[in-house]
Amino acid sequence: MLVPLLAAAALSPGVSTCRLGIHFLDDRYTPGARRLVAAGPRVIKLFDLGPGMREALRDYKTRWPDGTVVVRIWFQRRWSRTDDPAEAGRSFWREILRPRFESLTDQERAWIDYWEGPNEGDSTPTWETVEDARWFARFTVALADEMRRHGARPLVGNIAVGNPGGTPEEFAAKVEAFLPALEAAARAKGAWSYHAYTLDYTTDPEKESWTSLRYRRILEVVRRQRPDLAKLPLVLSESGVDRAGNSHEDGWVSRGSADDFERWLRWFDSELRKDPTVIGATLFASGGFESWPSFELEAFLPRLARMVEQARR
């Protein structure tokens, strides 16, 4: 019986070629999310590590060991420009990530591919000025180096849609200032992250290059300065439809139909497939019924599961 079992394992399909996955919220592993996980998405993102998230992690990785898991840990600590960025980065590991990392079993730690640092500049200086970008780079280098020493792989940047901002010259200078952080991620076998939202369902790549596809503009600068770093894997660790971040008004639920959302996502997926470093995009969000009702994906997840399944055939 051993030979047939090995043959069956070798022939079992991997994750989908569709680039779309989901971002979990509020420790809920919903029926819709279970259906999507069974379909084999390329990437999922866990929000914290409560029992529901650990169940989703186990379910996903036992089904799809070649899939990618990203974890973000919730916290309320803040750092300012007057703080030493390297010490701040080390404290982020000590105070926020390391306790959760060490609470897991060896197997659970092995299942997690990337750990996020600060989210969208909500706790550190980031992109307001070129000097802020340098501060954030030094913070990220220290954090990534700590993670590497402890066996965790960083997902750096977590850049809010439309950032970095400024004139073309300021934009380029901010990206260049962040290059040491990308280098640190590469040393740690990590990746980088951008948050890819459309504001109004456009399917014009030029227009979307300012929002959902802005990572391409960032990569243009990286390629000019450090072409080796342009090969770093990229996860679009928040994605979807958003106008201005209002949890009750600005998501896909409030601003179009499921058909509108699916049409845009099919276009978006087709664009992401053109960029070989993009692992995938995690759509925001699954499980946030009360906290982010305008973005809640539960009613849409059967459609997304079909899209993912279709791309595995």
C-alpha positions in Angstrom: 0.0 0.0 0.0 2.9 2.4 0.6 3.7 3.1 -3.1 0.1 4.1 -4.1 -0.1 6.4 -1.1 3.1 8.1 -2.0 2.0 8.5 -5.6 -1.3 10.0 -4.5 0.6 12.5 -2.3 2.9 13.5 -5.1 -0.1 14.1 -7.4 -2.1 16.1 -4.9 -2.6 19.7 -6.2 -1.2 22.7 -4.4 -2.7 26.1 -3.7 -4.5 28.0 -6.3 -2.9 30.2 -9.0 -5.5 32.9 -8.0 -3.7 35.6 -6.0 -6.6 36.4 -3.7 -6.9 35.3 -0.1 -8.5 36.7 3.1 -7.5 38.8 6.1 -9.2 37.4 9.3 -10.6 39.6 12.1 -11.9 39.3 15.6 -10.8 35.7 16.2 -13.6 34.4 14.0 -13.2 31.4 11.7 -16.6 31.6 10.0 -18.4 29.2 7.7 -17.5 31.3 4.7 -13.8 31.4 5.7 -13.8 27.6 6.2 -15.2 27.2 2.7 -12.5 29.5 1.3 -9.7 27.7 3.1 -10.9 24.4 1.7 -10.6 25.9 -1.8 -6.9 26.4 -1.4 -6.1 30.2 -1.5 -2.4 31.1 -1.9 -2.3 33.3 1.2 -4.2 34.1 4.4 -3.6 36.7 7.1 -4.4 36.0 10.8 -5.2 38.9 13.1 -3.7 38.0 16.4 -3.5 34.4 17.6 -6.7 33.5 19.6 -8.3 30.0 19.4 -10.1 30.8 16.2 -7.0 32.0 14.4 -5.0 29.0 15.6 -7.7 26.7 14.3 -7.6 28.4 11.0 -3.8 28.2 10.9 -3.9 24.4 11.6 -6.7 23.8 9.1 -5.0 25.8 6.3 -1.5 24.5 6.7 -2.5 20.9 7.1 -4.5 21.1 3.9 -2.1 23.4 2.0 1.5 23.2 3.3 2.6 25.2 0.3 0.3 28.1 1.2 1.5 31.4 2.9 0.4 32.6 6.3 0.9 36.1 7.6 0.3 37.1 11.2 -0.4 40.6 12.6 -0.5 41.1 16.4 -2.7 43.8 17.9 -1.1 46.3 20.3 -1.4 49.9 21.5 2.2 50.9 22.1 3.4 54.0 20.2 6.8 55.4 19.4 7.8 59.0 18.3 10.6 60.7 16.4 12.4 61.4 19.7 12.7 57.7 20.4 15.8 55.8 19.3 14.6 53.8 16.3 16.9 50.8 16.7 15.9 50.4 20.4 12.2 50.9 19.4 12.5 48.1 16.9 14.1 45.8 19.4 11.4 46.6 22.0 8.7 45.8 19.4 10.1 42.3 19.2 10.5 42.0 23.0 7.2 43.4 24.0 4.8 42.6 21.2 5.9 39.8 18.9 8.1 37.6 21.1 5.5 36.7 23.8 3.1 35.5 21.1 5.8 33.8 19.1 6.9 31.8 22.2 3.3 31.0 23.2 3.0 28.8 20.1 4.0 25.2 19.6 7.0 24.4 17.4 4.6 23.2 14.7 2.5 26.4 14.8 5.6 28.5 14.6 6.8 26.5 11.6 3.4 27.1 9.9 3.6 30.9 10.1 5.6 32.2 7.1 5.7 36.0 8.0 5.2 38.2 11.0 4.1 41.8 10.5 5.7 44.8 12.2 3.8 48.1 12.7 0.7 48.6 10.6 0.3 51.6 8.3 2.3 53.9 10.4 -0.2 53.8 13.2 2.5 53.4 15.9 5.7 54.9 14.4 6.9 57.7 12.2 6.8 56.4 8.6 6.3 58.4 5.4 5.5 62.0 6.4 9.0 63.2 5.6 12.2 61.6 4.2 13.7 61.7 7.7 10.7 59.8 9.0 11.3 57.2 6.3 14.9 56.9 7.5 13.7 56.5 11.1 11.2 53.8 10.1 14.0 52.0 8.1 16.3 52.0 11.2 13.4 50.7 13.3 12.6 48.0 10.8 16.3 46.9 10.4 16.5 46.4 14.2 13.2 44.5 14.3 14.0 42.3 11.3 17.4 41.4 12.8 15.9 40.4 16.1 13.3 38.3 14.3 16.0 36.6 12.2 18.0 35.7 15.4 14.9 34.0 16.9 13.8 32.1 13.8 10.9 34.3 12.7 10.6 35.8 9.2 9.5 39.5 8.9 7.0 41.1 6.7 8.2 44.7 6.5 6.6 48.0 5.4 2.8 47.3 5.7 2.4 50.5 3.7 -0.9 52.2 3.7 -2.6 52.7 0.3 -1.3 55.7 -1.6 2.0 55.8 0.3 4.7 57.0 0.3 3.4 60.4 -0.8 4.9 63.7 -1.9 6.3 64.9 -5.2 8.0 62.4 -7.5 11.3 63.4 -6.0 10.1 63.1 -2.4 8.4 59.8 -3.2 11.7 58.4 -4.7 13.7 59.7 -1.7 11.4 58.0 0.8 11.6 54.7 -1.0 15.4 55.0 -1.2 15.5 55.8 2.5 13.6 52.5 3.2 16.0 50.3 1.2 18.0 49.2 4.3 14.8 47.7 5.7 14.2 45.7 2.5 17.8 44.5 2.8 17.2 43.4 6.4 14.1 41.6 5.3 16.1 39.8 2.6 18.7 38.7 5.2 16.0 37.3 7.3 14.3 35.5 4.3 11.3 37.8 4.8 9.1 39.8 2.5 7.6 43.3 2.2 4.0 44.5 2.3 1.7 47.1 0.7 -2.0 47.6 1.3 -3.7 47.6 -2.1 -7.2 49.2 -2.2 -9.2 50.5 -5.1 -11.1 53.7 -4.3 -13.7 53.4 -7.0 -13.5 50.0 -8.9 -11.4 51.4 -11.8 -9.7 48.9 -14.1 -7.3 51.4 -15.6 -3.8 50.3 -14.6 -2.4 53.8 -14.8 -5.1 55.2 -12.4 -4.8 52.2 -10.1 -1.0 52.7 -10.0 -1.7 55.5 -7.5 -3.7 53.2 -5.2 -4.1 49.4 -5.5 -1.1 48.9 -7.8 1.1 51.6 -6.3 3.5 48.9 -5.3 4.7 49.0 -8.9 5.8 52.6 -8.6 7.7 51.6 -5.4 9.3 48.7 -7.3 10.4 51.1 -10.1 12.5 53.0 -7.6 13.9 49.8 -6.0 14.9 48.4 -9.4 16.9 51.5 -10.2 18.7 51.6 -6.9 18.9 47.9 -5.8 17.7 45.5 -8.5 18.5 42.6 -6.2 16.0 43.8 -3.6 13.2 44.1 -6.3 13.1 40.3 -6.2 12.0 40.3 -2.6 8.6 38.6 -2.2 5.6 40.9 -1.8 2.3 40.3 0.1 -0.5 42.8 -0.4 -1.6 42.2 3.2 -4.7 44.3 3.1 -6.7 44.6 -0.1 -10.2 45.4 -1.5 -12.4 48.4 -1.8 -12.0 51.5 0.4 -12.7 55.2 0.0 -11.4 56.7 3.2 -11.3 54.0 5.9 -14.7 54.5 7.4 -15.6 51.0 8.8 -19.4 51.5 8.3 -19.4 53.3 4.9 -16.4 52.9 2.7 -16.1 49.1 2.0 -17.5 47.0 -0.8 -20.8 46.3 1.1 -21.7 50.0 1.0 -20.4 51.0 -2.3 -21.5 48.5 -5.0 -22.9 45.1 -5.6 -21.3 41.7 -5.3 -21.1 41.6 -9.1 -19.2 44.9 -9.1 -16.8 43.6 -6.5 -16.2 40.3 -8.3 -15.6 42.0 -11.7 -13.0 44.3 -10.1 -11.3 41.4 -8.2 -11.0 39.3 -11.4 -9.3 42.3 -13.1 -7.1 42.9 -10.0 -6.1 39.2 -9.9 -5.2 39.3 -13.6 -2.9 42.3 -12.9 -1.2 40.7 -9.9 -0.4 37.6 -11.9 1.7 39.8 -14.2 4.1 40.5 -11.3 6.0 37.4 -10.3 7.1 38.6 -6.9 3.5 39.1 -5.7 2.6 36.1 -3.5 -1.0 37.3 -3.2 -3.4 39.7 -1.7 -5.5 39.2 1.5 -8.9 40.8 1.2 -10.1 42.8 4.2 -11.9 41.3 6.0 -13.5 38.1 7.3 -15.1 38.1 10.8 -15.4 41.8 11.5 -19.2 41.9 11.5 -19.4 44.5 14.2 -16.0 46.2 13.9 -15.9 46.6 10.0 -19.4 45.9 8.7 -18.9 47.7 5.4 -15.9 45.5 4.6 -17.3 42.1 5.9 -16.7 39.4 3.3 -18.9 36.6 4.6 -21.6 37.0 2.0 -19.0 37.2 -0.7 -16.8 34.3 0.3 -18.7 31.6 -1.7 -17.9 33.6 -4.8 -14.3 34.1 -3.8 -14.0 30.3 -3.1 -15.3 29.6 -6.6 -12.7 32.0 -8.1 -9.9 30.3 -6.1 -11.2 26.8 -7.1 -11.5 27.7 -10.8 -7.8 28.7 -10.8 -6.8 25.3 -9.5 -8.3 23.3 -12.3 
